[in-house]
Each structure stands twice: as structure tokens, then as C-alpha cells.
């Protein structure tokens, strides 16, 4: 089929590349000329494992193209996916739909023949109705349907998630649109991916409900971790114990410095705003957002405590800046709050990240960016693991101890065995006790 994707950001580029890999003819459109120029030259503006190869292969085969002009691609398309940003609106946290509305207007001016307009962006419930009104007002004669098809991609595993999804949610209001969407996703039938058709509003709200639930799950295990530290229990063993219950599951039960990224912080705020606008209070989701923000500063105090209660004049080295591994995304990363708190307390900060350094530079001041973990640790009074990149899981502790001023390791992701680290001569702090305490 012929597919146009409006927006060549994270969701749009991954979706477009994967659709092309299915064999569809895809054109990704973006108003940013520099981004399109880079893509046409084979340069991928984001870091996502496997994306470079898929884009290059499908460009070579002629199935994937890029453009800044929307009209030619929309005129030729059977389906047009809207994959533009929906950032939090200043003031109230609601999703800013400016780019979605602009895309709808542009699409309206170019539609020829029956076209399915698909909102891939994360949008509040009722947005599909608005997109339909915009197009209908501008083009009363147009033959089209509006569908909601939210994405459920994890940064760092997006290609796998797209090709082997847990489920595909499609919100439609007519059978003709359903038939087009079935054909677009037909290549996934062999993988037996559940294709769930719902109403449009149900699909829109499903995306927010899923992200809010996962955010609550992360916040819950972080609060349990705080209790574990007071009573001498091990949060990792608790997470495993409750995760083996099929009703709960093991994913998103890893205690750490709090969630970040482009989805959870933004989507929980948007969902609570939608609820408030409809006279509903989502108290659990609201509490999760508040606790998560507090936790980032609390974790910084944990680092300060590990350094003897004060870091004034000390050098603290951070390993990992992105909100999770295998991405260069710095949006709402816990590292930003940790850096600010450490600097407020008088510390000098060094940092290293395998992919996120360029994205982090404009977001922080007075931070020395290192070339590798050992360069980062040189002369440091404490080394803090903030993001669990695989490259940090087997560090040479003896080499680190020789280069550091003081051998203090603060493991905010619990990727090391505390007893073994202590045997290497480090003072070790994590989000679990080294050994049970108490009777």
C-alpha cells in the first residue's frame, strides 16, 4: 500500500521505516529541511538500535523516501499517518495539539480519493473527532476516515516492538477504514500479533491508560525500595517475588531514580488534565507523578549521604545521562535533576554517556563531559551509575579505584553485587542494603 507519514521524529521515522520494511511504499514528511536533508544523506537524527540499517536498506530498494512537501505524498497515499509531537502545554500540562491540527489542515488540502487519516501521535481522547472536523470543514467533498492507532514503542527496542508487538490497537468508526488498516498490518499476521479494533475514543484513551499504569508500577516499586532500606529487606528479591505472580508480571519493577523520557511524564500529566476537565480525579496517577518528581531530588540526597553528608568541593562522576539505555533521549531524564541538586550542594560534576552527550550539553551548565567511564572517574570522590548501559555492567573496579580520589560507588540501578564491590575496597551504596540488617 501507499503510506505517507507526517512527522519524521522518533515515532514517525521508526513507523515509516518499518512499514517500508513490510513492503509498503512510504514517504516520511517533515517541515525541517535539515532533518530531511540528513535522512536523504543517510544520517539518522536519533539513536535507535537497528534503525540505521532498516532505513538504508529501504531507501536503497526505493520503498522509503523523504520530503518536506506534504501534498504530493498525501495525494498518492491510501493512508496518512500523523506522527507529530504533542508536548506538554505550558501552564497546565495538557497535550499541545498545535502540530496535530496543522497536519490535519495540510492533509485536508491534499486529499484525493478515499484516504484513511491515522493519528499515530499520542493524543487526548476526542482528538480524532477534532481532526475529522478540521478536514471536513476545509474539504466537505473529501472522502476519508479518521482512525486512532497509538504507538507502543519502547525507546531502545522500537524496531522489535513494531515488528513483534504485544498488540495493535486500532480505533475506527467504519468498516472501510478497518479494511485498510488490516491490509497495512497484514504482514504481522504471521507473527500472530493481536489486532484489536475499538472505537476511536477508546483507542486514544488506551494509550494514556497503559502509560499511566506503567508509571504507577515504577513509582510503586520505588516507594517499596524506600521501605526496604529502612527495614533491611531487598527490593530486588521483592520485585522478583511479586513479579512471578502472573497477575502482576516482572516488567517495570526495577527500582531506580525515577522514570523520565518523552512519554510517562508528559502522558500522566495530560491524562490527569483530561480527567480534571471531565470532573474526575485520578488520584493514583496524580500521586505517581508527584512522587516521581520528588524521588529525583531524594536520590541526589542519597548520593550526598554516601559521600559523608556533604559534597561541597567534591567531584562527583555520573555514568549515564539518558533516561534509559539504548537511546539518546534526555527528555525528563533523572540525571538532570541529580546534576542540579549536586551542583546546588557545591559539587563539581563530571559525566559520561555512550550516546546522550550531545543531547545533554545544552541542558546542563558547568559539567565536564568525559570520553569513557575511566576518564569520567578520574579524580572523582564518588562514581554514580545513573543509567544502566551494558557498558557499565563489567567495569574494571581495580582500575576505577586507582583513578578515583575516593573509592565510593553509588549504584542507582542495582547492577552490581554490593558484597563483591565492597571486597574490592569500595564504599558501596545502592537502592538496596548490601546485606539484610536487623534480627
C-alpha angles and dihedrals in degrees: 000000000000112000131183120195117199107207125035097208126114099300096035097048095045092046094046094048093048093047088052089049087056087060101261123134105248135186118187113204127198132164091219103097093192091055092050091046089052093049092048088052091052097255115134113212094208134048113241122147112250096007096104092057095046093048093047093047095049094044088053091051091049095241096111124053136165132219144164095213113081102191102072093048094046093048090056097041131106088195132018118202119205106213103161128135123278102190123181112277116241114254103019107030094237117144112272106229097185094114093045092053091046090051091050091053092049092048091049091058093054108038116126119177126347110336133176112220110204126195106214093163118094103260135170119260111280096032092112089057089053093048089052092050092050094052093042093050092050097039112025088169096053120117108217148122129217118223134183115222107166119199123236100190123150113214107244092028101046098123092053092044092052095047098038104029126175087225143342114225118203122179111197138160101205140038095239092061090046091055092053092049091048090054093048092053096036092107088067094058090089088059088052091231109178109248106201118192117200139155114291095250092048091054092049093052093043090067093054093043091053095050093044091052092051091047089053090049092053092046091049095055090046090056090047087052090057090052091047091057091054098047101034099251126138114243094199091057090046091050090051091046095053094035091062087066103095090214089063106028129203101260122103092017097112112120115225146128095308136277126292138156135102098303120037100049093042098041097047089053092048092048094051089048091052089050093049091050087056096047095257128125115212094195097171093053092044091052092048091055092048094046092048093054091048092048094062091061092040090056090053089055087052089057091048091050091051088056092057099275098297134061098180108141092004128122114232119194119208122201110201128020106182118091090248137000125274094036137080092217114132098174110135090342113174088229090072093060092042092052092048092049093048092049090048087055091054102261129140111229130215120182143185131188126170094224111001104067097099092048092047098050098078092044100059137042131217095011121139110221112212131209098230140351094276094048087050092052095049110124093352124149091208138011116215124195105210103161123036100230112168089238089068097052098083106032119164098252094190091054091047092051091052094052098042125084091220124016101232119143120190109191109195092175100047093233096140133065104247096211093053092048090050090052088058089061100261129134099232130203127175141151090280133046116265088236135358114279131204131037 
